[in-house]
Amino acid sequence: MDADYVIITVHLLGALIAGGVIGLERSYHGRPAGFRTHTLVSLASSLLMLVMLYQWKWLPGVPADTIRTDPTRMAQGIMTGIGFLGAGVIFKEGLSVRGLTTAASIWMTAAIGILIGIGFYFPAILATLLTLGVLSVFRWLEARIPSHTYAHHSIRFDRENVMPEQDVRALLASYGFTVANMSYRLTDDGLSFEYRMVLQTSDVKNTSRLAADLRGMKQVRCFQISPTGD
C-alpha cells in the first residue's frame, strides 16, 4: 500500500476515535449533539486539513514547489463553519439558554480534528484527554462546590386578593431566596395581578420546597419557577 494512503488512514482513524470518545460523553448525558455529530465534526475537520497537507496532488504534473496555498485559511474556514453548527445546538428553553457546553465541545472537537489532520498527534491526544476531563471531572466538581442558583419566577393572584409585595418577599426569604429585578404586571383582562422577578439561592433544593408550598396556597392562581443554566 502507498505510504500516503497509510498516513491518510491513520489520520482519519485518529480523528474518528477522538471525536467519538468526546461524543460518547455528550450522548451519555443526553445532549442533542452526541456521538455521531462529534465524530463527523472531527472526521470532516481532519479530512479538510488532509486536503491542504496533500495540496500538491490537486494538480498532477505541476511541480510541488510551485504550489503555494495557506493552510491556516482552511483551518479558519473550518472553525467558521463549526460556528454555525454550534449555534444550532444552543437553544432557549423557557427563560433558560442551554447547549452552550455542547457547542463548545463541538468547537473543541473541530480543533482536535484539525490537529490530527496535519499529523500533530501529541497536542491532539492531550487536548482530547483534557476535554474529557473538563466534561466529566469538572461536572463532578461543579456539583460539589458551593454556587449560586438563579431562577426566573412569576406568581399571579386575583386582582382583588393580591398578596402584598413585602409578604411575597418575606415568603421567598424564608426559603433562602433573595429577590432581584422585581416587576409588576396586570393581565389584559384586568382580573389578575402578577409579580415577576429573578431569584437567587445557594441551595438548589429550595426551589422544589418553594414550589410545593406555593402549590398548596389557594390565594395563588398560578406560578412559574424557571431555573437558569446550561
N, C-alpha and C positions, 0 to 999 in steps of 0.2 A: 504493500500500500504506500502511496505517496506520503512523504513525511508531512507535507502541508495538510493532508487530509487527517492525519493523526492529531496534529496540533488543533485543527478546527474542531474535531470531535471532542477532544479533551476540554477545550474552552467552553463549548456548548453544554457538555455534560456537567461541568463545574457550575455554570450559571444555573442550569436546571436544578441541581442539588441545593445550591444556596437559596434560590428563590423558593423552592419547595419547602425547605426547613422553616423559613420565616413565615411562609403562607400557612403551614400547619398550625403554628401558634395562633394565628388570626382566625383560622377556621375553628379551632378548638374553643375559642371564646365567642363564636357565633357572629363574627364580623362579616359585613356584606362582601368585602373583597378578601378572599381567603386563599386556599391552597393553589387553585388553578390560576387565579389572577396574578398572584405574586410570582409564580413560576413562569408564566408567559411574559411578564414585565422583565424579569431578569434575563430570560432567554432572548427576547427581542433586543434588549439593550446590548447584550453580548454579540448577537448576530450583526447588528448595525456597526459596532466597532470593529468586527472582523472585516467588514467591507472596507473600512479605512486601512486596516492592517495589511490587507492584500489589494490595495488600490492599484498596484501595477498589473493586476490581472484584468482590469477593466478594458484595457486597450491592448490586446495581443499584438505583438510585433513592434510595439513602441518601447524604446529603451526605458528601463525602470527609473533611471536617474533623471529623466526628462519630465516625469510626472510629479507635480507638486500640489498637494492639497493639504488643508489644515485640519487635522483630526479633532481639534478642540471644537470645531464648528459642528461636527457630528454629535459630540457629547452635549453641546449646548442645545442642539435640536431635539435630542432625546429627552433632556430634562424639561424642555418647554412642553413637549408632547405629554410627558408624565404629569405636568401641572393640570392639564385638562382632565386626565383620568383621576387624579387625586381630588379635584373639585367635585367629581361625580359621586364620590363616596362620602362627602361631607353633606349632611342633611340636617334640617331643622325639625325637631320633634317637639311639638308644643312650643315652649319657650326655651328649650334647650338645643344646643348645637352639638351634634355627635358626628363621629367619624374622623376627627382630627388626627388621632393616633394612627388609624389605618391609612390615612392619606400620607402621613409622614413615613410610615413603614413602606409604602409603595415607592415613594421618592427615594428612600434609602436602598430599596431593592434594585431600583434602576441604576443607582450609582455603583452598587456591587457588581451588577451585570456589565457595566462599562469597564470596570477594573479587570474582570475576568476576560472580557472580550479582547483586551490588549495584553493579556497574559501577566498581569500584575497580581499574582496569586496571594502573596503574603498579606497585603492590606485588605484584600477581598475576604480572605478567611477570617482575619481578625475582626473586620467590620461585621461579618455575619455573626460571629460569636458575641460581639458587643451589642448588636441589635437584638439578638435573642435575650441577652441579659437585661436590656432596657425593657423589653416587652414582658418578661416573666418575673425576673428577680425584683425589678423596680415596682412591678404591680404588687408583689408581696410586701415590699417596704412601704409603699404608698398606703396600703390598707392598715398599716400598723402605726404610722407616725401621726401625731395629733394634727388635725387640719380643720379648717372651717368649711362647712357645707352651706351652700346658698340655695334658696328656692323662691320661685315666684308664687305669691299667694294672693288669692282673691276670696272674699267672703261676702255673701249677699243676704240682706234682710228685707222684710216688708217695710215699705216706706213709713208706715205708722208705728213700727215696732223695731226701730234701729238701735242696736247696742252702741252706747256712747264710745267714742274713739278711745278714751282713757281706759275703759273696761276691756276693749279689744287688745290694747297694748299690754294691759296687766295680765290678761289671759295668756297671751303669747309669751310674755316674760316668765310666767310660772312654768312653762315648758322648756325654758332655756333658750328662747329665741330673742334676738334683737331685731328691731324693725328699721328699715331704711326706705326712702322714696315712697312714702305713703301718698296715695292719690285717691280721689273720690269720684264715683260715677252714679248718676241717676239714669235708670234704664229709659228707653224711648217711650215705653208705655206709662212711665211715671209711677209705677206700682212698687218698684224695688230700688233699694239703695245699696251700693257696693263699695267696699274698701279694696284697694289693690296696693300691694307692697312687695318688697323684697325682704325675705327672712334670712337670718344668718345664725347658725348654731355650730357648736363644736362636737355634737353627738348626733349622728345620723338617725339614731333610734327615736329621737324626739319628734321626728316628722310623723312616724306611724302613731305615736302616742297622741299627738295633737289631732290627727285625722280621726282617730277613734272617739275622742272627746267631742269634736265638732259634729260627728255623725249622730251623736245622741242628743244634741241640743235642738229642740223643736223651734227655737227662735231663728235658727239658721236655715234659710231657704236652700242655699247651695253654696259650695265652696270648691276651691281647686288649689292643690299644692303641687307645683311642678319643679322638682329638683333640677338644678343645672349640672352640667358635667359632660365628659366625653363618653 
